[in-house]
Amino acid sequence: MFLFSFGTRPEIIKQFPLIQEMNSRKIPYKTLFSGQHEDLIKDFIDLIGQPDYFFENIITHGQSLNRLVSKILESSGKLLNQNTDFKVIVQGDTSTAFALALAGFQNGNDVIHVEAGLRTHNLQSPFPEEANRTLVSKLASFHFCPTQRAVDNLSTEGINKNVYLVGNTIVDSFNLISKKNLESDEIKNLVKSIDDYIVCTLHRRENRKNMEILWNELNILSESKNIIYINHPSIIEARNNLSEKIRLIEPVNYFDIVYLIENCSGVISDSGGMQEEVLSANKNILICRDTTERPETIESGFGKLIGTEINKNKEFLETKNSNAENPYGKNVSTKIVDILEEIEIQKNK
């Protein structure tokens, strides 16, 4: 029995196409929501259904990463001890992914890592994600890699068994949502009212020392460009530091984000997911980081790593790319579920 585990919005976004593919094939599975981003699950109930397992009281105000991981680890250990046949599917590099992988490993469950092998080779950037995904690779039994570089990263670390090059499920997620037309009227009206806009999101922990610099860069840019800035709940100071010319909106659901990306003229962000999503929408992105675990976006011509120098690189957003092959693949969920079916067959022999 497969157990899909997720605790944050990016994890759900990248796993719901797999869950839907499992449903279409009538393959049995269970789902676990760790509660890491408790308020975000409601947007995805229609896509994944109510989780079979839900950890409660995981998040408290001001708690440390250690406390978060320990809570998820303890709850996961209890669940897996009662379900030793679960094959635990974790995605990416969150605290949930690490805690579930560790609990599964210590309990003797197979751990399946989706989006395996991403690396910046700098444990402090992004923090704590680089450490999380590196540790999960050491604990996992099966590794689904989005690109050949990710496969090579694992090989360099001595991980060569049960490594599969499949692509990134974000390709399926973006395309599925794009076709559903589920964006809100509020966002559609906003887009209609603002011509030729740039989407901006900033939230990484390692960037918080740079926020005032980045906000000032955006304020300067807003003199010549329309900007829709999606605020992040952990960076409330943005509201007091951004120009009135910048349209600041509160966090929106994934349907609205897809719509905003599809209709924008470019993206400015430090988000990992945004670096993947822009390719599905044929948009360019200025990456406000010093490192990236997704160099394929840069190599494709759609991304540029800029640190805090937004205005020196603003012309990049106007560079047009055409007919570029998406380095993150296609029909990814089908490939992964094909392999999961084979894993199940081999385990039951």
C-alpha positions as CSV (number, residue, x, y, z in Angstrom):
1,M,0.0,0.0,0.0
2,F,1.4,3.4,-1.0
3,L,1.2,6.3,1.4
4,F,1.3,9.8,-0.1
5,S,2.6,12.2,2.5
6,F,2.5,16.0,2.3
7,G,2.4,18.9,4.6
8,T,2.9,22.0,2.4
9,R,1.2,23.5,-0.6
10,P,4.1,22.7,-3.0
11,E,4.0,19.1,-1.9
12,I,0.3,18.8,-2.7
13,I,0.7,20.7,-6.0
14,K,3.3,18.2,-7.1
15,Q,1.6,15.1,-5.8
16,F,-2.0,15.6,-6.9
17,P,-1.4,14.5,-10.5
18,L,0.1,11.3,-9.1
19,I,-3.0,10.7,-6.9
20,Q,-5.3,11.4,-9.9
21,E,-3.3,8.9,-12.0
22,M,-3.6,6.3,-9.2
23,N,-7.3,6.9,-9.1
24,S,-7.7,6.4,-12.9
25,R,-5.9,3.1,-12.6
26,K,-7.8,2.1,-9.4
27,I,-4.5,1.5,-7.6
28,P,-5.1,1.5,-3.8
29,Y,-3.3,4.1,-1.7
30,K,-3.6,6.3,1.4
31,T,-2.9,9.9,2.0
32,L,-1.3,11.7,5.0
33,F,-1.4,15.4,5.7
34,S,1.2,16.3,8.3
35,G,-0.4,19.7,9.1
36,Q,2.7,21.7,8.4
37,H,0.7,24.3,6.4
38,E,-2.7,23.5,8.0
39,D,-4.6,26.4,6.4
40,L,-3.7,25.4,2.8
41,I,-5.2,22.0,2.5
42,K,-8.7,23.3,1.9
43,D,-7.8,24.6,-1.6
44,F,-6.9,21.0,-2.7
45,I,-9.6,18.9,-1.2
46,D,-11.4,18.6,-4.6
47,L,-8.2,17.4,-6.2
48,I,-7.0,14.9,-3.7
49,G,-10.0,14.2,-1.4
50,Q,-10.0,14.3,2.4
51,P,-6.7,12.9,3.7
52,D,-6.9,9.5,5.3
53,Y,-4.6,10.6,8.1
54,F,-4.2,14.1,9.5
55,F,-1.7,15.1,12.2
56,E,-3.2,17.8,14.5
57,N,-1.5,20.6,16.6
58,I,1.7,20.3,14.6
59,I,2.2,24.1,14.2
60,T,2.4,26.5,17.1
61,H,3.4,30.1,16.8
62,G,7.2,30.7,17.0
63,Q,8.2,27.1,17.3
64,S,11.6,26.0,16.0
65,L,12.3,23.8,13.0
66,N,13.6,21.2,15.5
67,R,10.2,21.2,17.3
68,L,8.3,21.0,14.0
69,V,10.4,18.0,12.8
70,S,10.2,16.2,16.1
71,K,6.3,16.5,16.2
72,I,5.9,15.2,12.7
73,L,8.5,12.5,13.4
74,E,6.8,11.3,16.5
75,S,3.3,11.2,14.9
76,S,4.7,9.5,11.8
77,G,6.5,6.9,13.8
78,K,3.2,5.9,15.6
79,L,1.3,5.7,12.3
80,L,4.0,3.7,10.5
81,N,4.5,1.3,13.4
82,Q,0.8,0.3,12.9
83,N,1.2,0.1,9.1
84,T,4.5,-1.7,8.4
85,D,3.4,-2.4,4.8
86,F,3.1,1.3,3.8
87,K,5.5,2.4,1.1
88,V,6.0,6.0,2.1
89,I,6.0,8.6,-0.8
90,V,7.7,11.9,0.1
91,Q,8.1,14.9,-2.2
92,G,10.9,17.4,-2.4
93,D,12.7,18.9,0.5
94,T,10.3,20.0,3.3
95,S,10.4,19.3,7.0
96,T,7.5,16.9,6.3
97,A,9.4,15.0,3.6
98,F,12.5,14.7,5.9
99,A,10.5,13.6,9.0
100,L,8.4,11.1,7.1
101,A,11.5,9.7,5.3
102,L,13.3,9.3,8.6
103,A,10.3,7.7,10.4
104,G,9.9,5.3,7.4
105,F,13.5,4.4,7.3
106,Q,13.7,3.7,11.0
107,N,10.5,1.7,10.9
108,G,11.6,-0.4,8.0
109,N,9.2,1.0,5.4
110,D,10.3,1.6,1.9
111,V,10.7,5.3,1.2
112,I,10.0,6.7,-2.3
113,H,11.4,10.1,-3.0
114,V,9.7,12.2,-5.7
115,E,11.9,15.1,-7.1
116,A,15.1,13.5,-5.9
117,G,18.6,14.7,-6.6
118,L,18.2,18.5,-6.6
119,R,21.3,20.2,-5.2
120,T,22.9,23.6,-4.8
121,H,25.8,22.0,-2.9
122,N,25.4,24.7,-0.3
123,L,23.7,23.5,2.9
124,Q,22.9,27.1,3.8
125,S,21.1,27.9,0.6
126,P,18.3,27.2,0.5
127,F,18.0,26.6,4.2
128,P,16.9,24.1,5.4
129,E,15.7,22.6,2.1
130,E,19.2,21.6,0.8
131,A,19.9,19.6,4.0
132,N,16.5,18.0,3.9
133,R,16.7,16.7,0.4
134,T,20.2,15.5,0.8
135,L,19.3,13.6,3.9
136,V,16.1,12.1,2.3
137,S,18.3,10.8,-0.5
138,K,20.3,8.8,2.0
139,L,17.1,7.3,3.5
140,A,15.1,6.6,0.4
141,S,14.8,3.2,-1.3
142,F,13.6,4.6,-4.6
143,H,14.5,7.9,-6.3
144,F,12.4,9.7,-9.0
145,C,14.6,12.4,-10.6
146,P,13.3,15.3,-12.6
147,T,16.4,15.8,-14.8
148,Q,19.6,14.1,-15.8
149,R,21.6,16.4,-13.6
150,A,19.6,15.2,-10.6
151,V,20.5,11.6,-11.6
152,D,24.2,12.6,-11.9
153,N,24.0,14.4,-8.5
154,L,22.9,11.2,-6.8
155,S,25.5,9.1,-8.7
156,T,28.2,11.4,-7.4
157,E,26.9,10.7,-3.9
158,G,27.1,6.9,-4.5
159,I,23.3,6.5,-5.0
160,N,22.8,4.5,-8.2
161,K,20.2,1.8,-7.3
162,N,16.5,2.3,-8.0
163,V,17.2,5.8,-9.6
164,Y,14.7,6.8,-12.3
165,L,14.8,9.7,-14.7
166,V,11.1,10.7,-15.0
167,G,10.8,14.5,-15.1
168,N,9.1,16.9,-12.7
169,T,5.4,16.5,-11.8
170,I,5.0,20.3,-11.8
171,V,4.6,20.0,-15.6
172,D,1.5,17.9,-15.2
173,S,0.2,20.0,-12.3
174,F,0.5,23.3,-14.2
175,N,-1.1,21.8,-17.4
176,L,-4.0,20.2,-15.5
177,I,-4.8,23.3,-13.5
178,S,-4.5,25.5,-16.6
179,K,-7.2,23.5,-18.4
180,K,-9.6,23.6,-15.5
181,N,-10.3,27.4,-15.5
182,L,-10.8,27.5,-11.8
183,E,-9.3,30.9,-11.1
184,S,-11.3,33.3,-9.0
185,D,-13.3,36.2,-10.4
186,E,-11.3,38.5,-8.2
187,I,-8.0,37.5,-9.9
188,K,-9.5,37.6,-13.4
189,N,-10.7,41.2,-12.7
190,L,-7.4,42.2,-11.3
191,V,-5.6,40.9,-14.4
192,K,-8.1,42.8,-16.7
193,S,-7.4,46.0,-14.8
194,I,-3.6,45.9,-15.0
195,D,-1.9,45.9,-18.4
196,D,1.5,44.1,-19.0
197,Y,2.3,43.2,-15.4
198,I,5.1,41.3,-13.6
199,V,4.4,38.8,-10.9
200,C,6.6,38.9,-7.9
201,T,7.0,36.6,-4.8
202,L,9.8,36.7,-2.2
203,H,10.0,34.6,0.9
204,R,13.1,32.5,1.3
205,R,14.7,32.4,4.8
206,E,18.2,33.1,3.5
207,N,16.8,36.2,1.6
208,R,15.3,37.9,4.6
209,K,18.5,39.9,5.2
210,N,18.1,41.2,1.7
211,M,14.4,42.1,1.8
212,E,14.8,45.9,2.2
213,I,17.2,45.9,-0.8
214,L,14.8,43.8,-2.9
215,W,11.8,46.0,-2.0
216,N,13.7,49.1,-2.9
217,E,14.6,47.6,-6.2
218,L,11.0,46.8,-6.8
219,N,9.9,50.3,-5.9
220,I,12.3,51.7,-8.5
221,L,11.0,49.2,-11.1
222,S,7.4,50.1,-10.3
223,E,8.1,53.6,-11.8
224,S,8.1,51.9,-15.3
225,K,6.5,48.5,-14.8
226,N,3.3,47.2,-13.3
227,I,3.9,44.7,-10.5
228,I,1.6,42.3,-8.7
229,Y,3.3,41.3,-5.5
230,I,2.0,38.2,-3.8
231,N,2.6,38.7,-0.1
232,H,3.9,35.9,2.0
233,P,2.5,35.4,5.5
234,S,6.0,35.1,7.1
235,I,7.1,38.5,5.7
236,I,4.4,40.9,6.9
237,E,6.8,44.0,6.6
238,A,6.4,44.1,2.8
239,R,3.2,46.0,3.2
240,N,5.1,48.9,4.9
241,N,8.0,48.9,2.5
242,L,6.5,48.7,-1.0
243,S,5.5,51.6,-3.1
244,E,1.8,52.4,-3.6
245,K,2.3,51.8,-7.3
246,I,2.9,48.1,-6.6
247,R,-0.3,46.0,-6.3
248,L,0.2,43.9,-3.2
249,I,-2.2,41.0,-2.8
250,E,-2.5,38.4,0.0
251,P,-1.6,34.8,-0.7
252,V,-3.8,33.2,-3.4
253,N,-4.6,29.6,-4.3
254,Y,-2.7,27.6,-6.9
255,F,-5.5,28.1,-9.5
256,D,-5.0,31.9,-9.3
257,I,-1.2,31.6,-9.3
258,V,-1.3,29.6,-12.6
259,Y,-3.6,32.3,-14.1
260,L,-1.4,35.1,-12.9
261,I,1.7,33.4,-14.4
262,E,0.0,32.6,-17.7
263,N,-1.1,36.2,-18.2
264,C,2.0,38.1,-17.0
265,S,4.9,39.5,-18.9
266,G,7.5,38.0,-16.6
267,V,8.2,36.8,-13.0
268,I,10.6,38.0,-10.3
269,S,10.9,35.4,-7.5
270,D,13.1,33.4,-5.1
271,S,10.7,30.5,-5.3
272,G,11.9,27.1,-6.4
273,G,8.5,26.2,-7.8
274,M,8.2,29.3,-9.8
275,Q,11.5,28.4,-11.6
276,E,9.8,25.3,-12.9
277,E,6.3,26.8,-13.6
278,V,7.5,29.6,-15.8
279,L,8.6,27.1,-18.5
280,S,5.1,25.7,-18.8
281,A,3.8,29.2,-19.4
282,N,6.7,30.3,-21.7
283,K,7.6,33.2,-19.3
284,N,11.0,34.5,-18.1
285,I,12.0,34.7,-14.5
286,L,14.6,36.8,-12.6
287,I,15.7,34.5,-9.7
288,C,16.5,36.6,-6.6
289,R,19.0,34.1,-5.2
290,D,22.7,33.4,-5.2
291,T,22.3,29.7,-5.9
292,T,19.7,27.5,-7.6
293,E,19.0,23.8,-7.5
294,R,17.3,24.2,-10.8
295,P,20.0,25.3,-13.2
296,E,18.0,23.8,-16.1
297,T,15.7,26.8,-16.0
298,I,18.7,29.1,-16.5
299,E,20.2,26.8,-19.3
300,S,16.8,26.8,-21.1
301,G,17.0,30.6,-21.5
302,F,14.0,31.3,-19.3
303,G,15.8,32.1,-16.0
304,K,18.5,34.3,-14.8
305,L,20.2,34.2,-11.4
306,I,20.5,37.8,-10.2
307,G,20.9,38.0,-6.4
308,T,19.3,41.4,-5.5
309,E,20.1,43.2,-8.8
310,I,16.6,43.4,-10.3
311,N,16.8,46.7,-12.2
312,K,20.2,45.8,-13.8
313,N,18.6,42.7,-15.3
314,K,15.0,43.9,-16.0
315,E,15.5,43.7,-19.8
316,F,15.8,39.9,-19.5
317,L,12.1,39.7,-18.8
318,E,11.5,41.0,-22.3
319,T,13.7,38.4,-24.0
320,K,11.5,36.0,-25.9
321,N,12.0,32.3,-26.1
322,S,10.2,30.1,-28.6
323,N,9.7,26.4,-29.0
324,A,12.1,25.6,-26.2
325,E,11.8,22.0,-24.9
326,N,10.7,21.9,-21.3
327,P,13.7,20.4,-19.4
328,Y,11.3,19.1,-16.8
329,G,9.7,16.6,-19.1
330,K,6.2,15.6,-20.0
331,N,3.6,12.9,-19.0
332,V,5.6,12.6,-15.8
333,S,2.9,11.2,-13.6
334,T,2.2,8.4,-16.0
335,K,5.9,7.4,-16.0
336,I,6.1,7.5,-12.2
337,V,2.9,5.5,-11.6
338,D,4.1,2.9,-14.2
339,I,7.2,2.4,-12.0
340,L,5.1,2.4,-8.8
341,E,3.0,-0.4,-10.2
342,E,6.1,-2.4,-11.1
343,I,7.4,-1.9,-7.5
344,E,4.2,-3.2,-6.1
345,I,4.3,-6.2,-8.4
346,Q,7.9,-7.0,-7.4
347,K,7.2,-6.6,-3.7
348,N,4.2,-9.0,-3.9
349,K,6.1,-11.8,-5.6
